[in-house]
Structure formats: C-alpha cells, structure tokens
Amino acid sequence: MGSKLYTYGAEVIGMKISEVSEITDISTHTLRYYEKVGLIYPIQKGKGGIREYTEQDVSRLKFIKCMRGADVPIESLKVYIDLYDEGDHTYEERMSILKKEYENMLQKQKDVEAGVEYLKHKIEILEKNELDRKLKV
C-alpha cells in the first residue's frame, strides 16, 4: 500500500480509495456510490479532500460486497444497515430482513438449477441428433 496509515484509537485510518478498491475488489465509482446512498458513513477527508478509509469502513464494505454478491437489493441492504446502526434493539427486524433475503436466494437457486437442467437436456438432445446424423452417413 502506498499511503501511510495512522493509528487513531483502535482504528487505522488513512487508506486511500484506490487501496480500499483493491482490498475489497469494489470499483472506486461503486465505493463513492455506496457512500452517496448511505451504505457506509461519509468518509473522512484528509489533505486535498482525499478520502481516508478506516478498517471499520473496509469491514462494512466487505459485508456489503458479500450481500450484493448474493443479489440482496441495495434498498434492503440500506434498511438492514440503518437498523444495525441503531443498535441491538433492532435485532428482530434485522433477522426478518436476513430471513426474507435468504428465502429469495433459495428461490433463485431453484430457478438457476431448473435452467441448468433444461440446458443439459437440450445439449443431450442436440448431441444425440448430431450422432444420429453421423450414423446415417
């Protein structure tokens, strides 16, 4: 990493957006978008207005990336994160969101599996037809 990291309390601060992008495999454009829509707190800016990310920011971004990779909509993720930030008293609401998204993922998984089986069947039919043509030669 090119930038110098500084310790403030228990957190390390000073990671540049390019470094965070590399660590999280999230584009700089998407990092700015997540900040804009409130999925992450406004990032502190240092000299020259350069964003300085913390380890806590990176941890949250890794969670967001995982959830987005699971196709959790940004809207649901935003509600979940807002509830998380409110504290432990939102446990039930957060659990409800996660369970709903889990059920959505299971349905998508079933849909994908059905599509895979259909494609497999079509490939088998085409291969059989090709074999039939070759045998007629």
C-alpha positions as CSV (number, residue, x, y, z in Angstrom):
1,M,0.0,0.0,0.0
2,G,1.3,3.4,-1.0
3,S,-0.2,5.7,1.6
4,K,0.9,5.9,5.2
5,L,-1.5,4.5,7.8
6,Y,-2.1,6.4,11.0
7,T,-3.4,4.9,14.3
8,Y,-6.3,6.7,16.0
9,G,-7.6,4.8,19.0
10,A,-8.1,1.2,17.9
11,E,-8.6,2.1,14.2
12,V,-6.2,2.6,11.5
13,I,-7.1,5.4,9.2
14,G,-5.7,6.8,6.0
15,M,-6.4,4.2,3.4
16,K,-6.9,5.8,0.0
17,I,-9.9,4.9,-2.2
18,S,-7.7,3.1,-4.6
19,E,-6.3,0.9,-1.8
20,V,-9.7,0.1,-0.5
21,S,-10.9,-0.7,-4.0
22,E,-8.0,-3.2,-4.3
23,I,-8.6,-4.7,-0.9
24,T,-12.4,-5.1,-1.4
25,D,-12.5,-5.6,-5.2
26,I,-15.1,-2.9,-5.4
27,S,-14.6,-0.1,-8.0
28,T,-13.9,3.4,-6.9
29,H,-17.1,4.5,-8.6
30,T,-19.1,2.0,-6.6
31,L,-17.3,3.0,-3.3
32,R,-18.4,6.6,-3.9
33,Y,-21.9,5.4,-4.8
34,Y,-22.2,3.4,-1.5
35,E,-21.2,6.5,0.4
36,K,-23.7,8.7,-1.5
37,V,-26.6,6.3,-0.8
38,G,-25.6,5.9,2.9
39,L,-24.5,2.3,2.9
40,I,-21.3,3.5,4.5
41,Y,-20.8,6.5,6.7
42,P,-19.4,9.7,5.0
43,I,-15.7,9.1,4.6
44,Q,-13.3,11.4,6.4
45,K,-11.3,13.5,4.0
46,G,-7.7,14.5,4.6
47,K,-5.5,17.0,2.9
48,G,-6.6,17.9,-0.6
49,G,-10.1,16.3,0.0
50,I,-8.7,12.8,-0.4
51,R,-10.9,10.1,1.3
52,E,-9.3,8.3,4.2
53,Y,-11.0,5.0,4.9
54,T,-10.8,3.1,8.2
55,E,-10.7,-0.6,9.0
56,Q,-14.3,-0.3,10.1
57,D,-15.2,1.1,6.6
58,V,-13.4,-1.8,4.9
59,S,-15.2,-4.3,7.2
60,R,-18.6,-2.9,6.3
61,L,-17.7,-2.8,2.6
62,K,-16.7,-6.5,2.7
63,F,-20.2,-7.2,4.2
64,I,-21.9,-5.1,1.6
65,K,-19.9,-6.9,-1.2
66,C,-21.0,-10.3,0.2
67,M,-24.6,-9.3,0.3
68,R,-24.6,-7.7,-3.1
69,G,-22.9,-10.8,-4.5
70,A,-25.9,-12.7,-3.1
71,D,-28.1,-10.3,-5.0
72,V,-29.5,-8.6,-2.0
73,P,-31.1,-5.3,-3.3
74,I,-29.4,-2.1,-2.2
75,E,-32.7,-0.9,-0.7
76,S,-32.9,-4.0,1.6
77,L,-29.3,-3.6,2.5
78,K,-29.7,0.0,3.3
79,V,-32.6,-0.7,5.7
80,Y,-30.6,-3.5,7.3
81,I,-27.5,-1.3,7.8
82,D,-29.6,1.6,9.2
83,L,-31.2,-0.8,11.7
84,Y,-27.8,-2.2,12.6
85,D,-26.5,1.3,13.2
86,E,-29.5,1.9,15.6
87,G,-28.3,-0.9,17.9
88,D,-29.2,-4.2,19.3
89,H,-32.8,-3.4,19.9
90,T,-33.4,-3.8,16.1
91,Y,-32.3,-7.5,16.2
92,E,-35.7,-8.9,15.3
93,E,-36.2,-6.5,12.3
94,R,-32.7,-7.3,11.0
95,M,-33.3,-11.0,11.4
96,S,-36.5,-10.7,9.5
97,I,-34.7,-9.0,6.6
98,L,-32.0,-11.6,6.5
99,K,-34.5,-14.5,6.5
100,K,-36.5,-12.8,3.7
101,E,-33.4,-12.4,1.6
102,Y,-32.4,-16.0,2.4
103,E,-35.7,-17.3,1.1
104,N,-35.3,-15.1,-2.0
105,M,-31.9,-16.6,-2.6
106,L,-33.2,-20.2,-2.2
107,Q,-35.9,-19.5,-4.9
108,K,-33.3,-18.0,-7.2
109,Q,-31.1,-21.1,-6.6
110,K,-34.0,-23.3,-7.6
111,D,-34.6,-21.2,-10.7
112,V,-30.9,-21.5,-11.7
113,E,-30.9,-25.2,-11.1
114,A,-34.0,-25.7,-13.3
115,G,-32.3,-23.7,-16.0
116,V,-29.2,-25.8,-15.7
117,E,-31.2,-29.0,-16.1
118,Y,-33.1,-27.6,-19.1
119,L,-29.8,-26.6,-20.8
120,K,-28.3,-30.0,-20.0
121,H,-31.4,-31.7,-21.6
122,K,-31.1,-29.5,-24.7
123,I,-27.4,-30.3,-25.1
124,E,-28.1,-34.0,-24.8
125,I,-30.8,-33.8,-27.5
126,L,-28.5,-31.9,-29.8
127,E,-25.7,-34.3,-29.2
128,K,-28.0,-37.2,-30.0
129,N,-29.2,-35.6,-33.1
130,E,-25.6,-35.0,-34.3
131,L,-24.7,-38.6,-33.5
132,D,-27.8,-39.8,-35.4
133,R,-26.8,-37.7,-38.5
134,K,-23.2,-39.1,-38.3
135,L,-24.5,-42.7,-38.2
136,K,-26.7,-42.1,-41.3
137,V,-23.7,-41.1,-43.4
